[in-house]
Amino acid sequence: MHSRVILVFLLFIFVLSQNLLAQTEKGTVKGIVKNSFNQPVPSAHVLIKGSGVGAQTDENGSFVVTDLAPGAVVFTVSSLGFAPQEKKVRVGSGEVTTIEFNLEQNTSQLDEIIVSASRRVESLSETPSSVTVISPREIDALSTVSPNIANIVGYAVPGLGSPTNQTGNYGQTLRGRNLLVLIDGIPQSTPLRAGGRDIRSIDPSVIERVEVIKGATAIYGNGADGGLINYITKVPRGGSKIGGLSQVGLTGNTKGDSTIGFRVSQQLFGQLNKFDYVVSGMYEKTGVYRDAEGQVISPEYGLGETKIYNAFTKLAYNFSQNQRLELMYNFYSSNQHSAFVLKNGVFGKSPAIGVLGKRVGIDEGTRHNHNLNLQYTSKEIFGKTSLTANVYLQDFWTVYSNSASFYGSGQSEIVSNKKGLRVNLNTPLRLTDKISGDVTYGFDLLNDKTAQSLVDGRVWVPKIDMRNLAPYAQLSVQWFDHLNLKAGARAENIRIQINDYNTLATGANGAGSIAVKGGTLNYNALVFNAGARYSKFRLFNPFVSYSQSFSIFDLGRVLRAARESTISKLETKPIIVNNYEGGFSSQLGKLNLTAAYYYSTSKLGSNLLEVDGVYIAERMPERVWGYEVQVDYRVLSGLTLGGNYAYVEGKGDKDQDGSFGGEKDIYLNSNRITPAKITAYAKFSHKNLNIDLNWMYVGNRNRFKPNEKGIYALGEAPIESFNLWNLAAAYKITKQLKLSLGVENLLNTAYYPTIAQFYGNDSNYTRGNGRRFNLVLGYAF
């Protein structure tokens, strides 16, 4: 019955789109986009306001939009680094209309172009949700400080937890909930057995921009309770047959020996007639990581003495201006080869450090992360309907450090294989002269096979084989040019197959192991979203939204801690989050301001607890709330000052009486709820010199009490605040040669990252990096 409803729904959308497109005499609009120096602006997005119809400018700044219905339309032009521009054009029947745009430079985030929020090209000023876009310039500056993508997003994204200074991102939640990480829309997270190594899954050298959608979202499926991070990879730059960028760099601490490492990368890109390409390779070897006192940082899940590889290619063939076939492949690997072992610290007094010794087991880290994506796009697959179809796969394998918590000790590993097909269509709608819009619709087909075992072959989490067919539709309407309304739905149809398995033994001869009968788990859910944004005035651009997410988060943790003989008796209910949000953006001359307040609820959450040495998921109603504020001010043409503040809090209804204020109700652990975070920055640019100075403050969180022995439970130890200053400077020696210097922890502050504090034990009480430098020489041709 459920599948029939979905089929009828999609057929209705298809028939509606065809009827609305049944128009006869068409017109054409062509034009050119230039900057204030009368130079062409390539790769600018030219759209009919309130719809997905439009074009992208070529290397000469030219564009053509055909098959337009006669009447008045509003064209908008947007490009990174420029203020958008609008022009009203009257399309004549069977006529060609010519227009020209001249863009002025601007730094407002409202002008950014995104694709992740609605699976179509739109500007932030039209999107009724909170979005952070990390631009190419920001990626370049932040990667100069630290070429670790987890650090980059941790510094740049309000609402995202501060960097962990580890291989993983455990505790680095988004708005107090779990997030989904994507590379060009390909899922990187392993929500079936959350491994916490999804944020650091690609090198920043191949990322064009990062789009962060905050708040529950179902647009990409399982795991996006708090939002998603989508790494958009680099695209070929037209205009020449071959171009490139060669970089070589040195990294290291300014205190202590054996810290020097190096990094080399090479990129080639170009265009040959209808064929364009980007090819990139990177290799990095880090030295010993030391804290501000010069002591070796604990090697457990550390980043020191690590070899990192990234290989990337994107090949594309343009059949015509409207049809393109693109193949993307990315390989990422990060493996630690440390000569140090852990020496426990004393929680609250002295840090855990690394001392020389032989490590037990094999090298830990992400052995490989393969991503392959074949994408076909057609701007006019039928009528004015555009199509984007993707076939993709991801092959992920990561190994963790040796642990004595297993009987006989051992190392666990997570293996995840994903295969998917995504079909996305967009059809413009024109109801009246004052009401226009579009409908985006399609389906996701995903097969995710995830398992966790020990490297010696013992099964910890059996293979979880998930298949999901999820049709969706999103309607966007623009009313009187300025009121943007959105509403959408997604139907999850999930089937999970789990074979019979035995839980891990806790003693000799299989002692403590439980035989669990497998079976099939089925999940069907319909999740919704709706929002509105009023974009007439740049002085006050408000939005409101409601969105839901659906996830089966960390089913593997439930399976490995099973105390029942069959999976049908285990608590495997999904998490459905309802997110309510209101906010605004404002631009007053050189001042840009954004603010948002959010409130999210879920009847069941996944609060992590440690019981008798075993991690279990505590299921209870939850609510999470918070707010974010960001401000930027362009003091001079080359100087911008700015900063942001993000606060989040969360509680659980432990007695499940419908109230969160009872004596038994609890605050959510700090591995979910991060302390308040403040960042501030100064960006200076003059001729060939760029300087970025950044400051990050992470606040206190002290919500919990220790037990009678003075020991804190997992995630409940108090967190003390800390400050960090970072510096990035770049100077163009010649047109092609650039020297960059990044300094992390400029003041050499001795501090403990939040993850080192909230664990509350001696082994995890590890300091963050002392002052580190990254010196890079780059040559562009």
Secondary structure, 3 states (H helix, E strand, C coil): CHHHHHHHHHHHHHHHHHHHCCCCCCEEEEEEEEECCCCECCCCEEEECCCCCEEECCCCCEEEEEEECCEEEEEEEECCCECCEEEEEEECCCCEEEEEEEECECCCHHHCEECCCCCCCEEHHHCCCEEEEECHHHHHHHHHHCCCHHHHHHHHCCCECCCCCCCCCCCCCECCECCEEEECCEECCCHHHCCCCCCCCCCHHHEEEEEEEECCCCCCCCCCCCEEEEEEECCCCCCCCCEEEEEEEEEEECCCCCCCEEEEEEEEEEEECCEEEEEEEEEEECCCCECCCCCEECCCCCCCCEEEEEEEEEEEEECCCCEEEEEEEEEEEEEECCCEEEECCECCCECCEEEECCCCCCCCEEEEEEEEEEEEEEEEEECCEEEEEEEEEEEEEEECCCECCCCCCECEEEEEEEEEEEEEEEEEEECCCCEEEEEEEEEEEEEEEEEEEECCCCEEEEEEEEEEEEEEEEEEEEECCCEEEEEEEEEEEEEEEECCEECCCCCHHHCCCCEEECEEEEEEEEEEEEEEEECCCCCCEEEEEEEEEEECCCHHHHHHCCCCCEHHHCCCCCEEEEEEEEEEEEEECCEEEEEEEEEEEECCCCEEEEECCEEEEECCCEEEEEEEEEEEEEEECCEEEEEEEEEEEEEECCCCCCCCCCCCCEECCCCCCCCCEEEEEEEEEECCEEEEEEEEEECCECCCCCCCCCCCCCCCCCECCEEEEEEEEEEECCCCEEEEEEEECCCCCCCCCHHHHHCCCCCCCCCCCCCEEEEEEEEEC
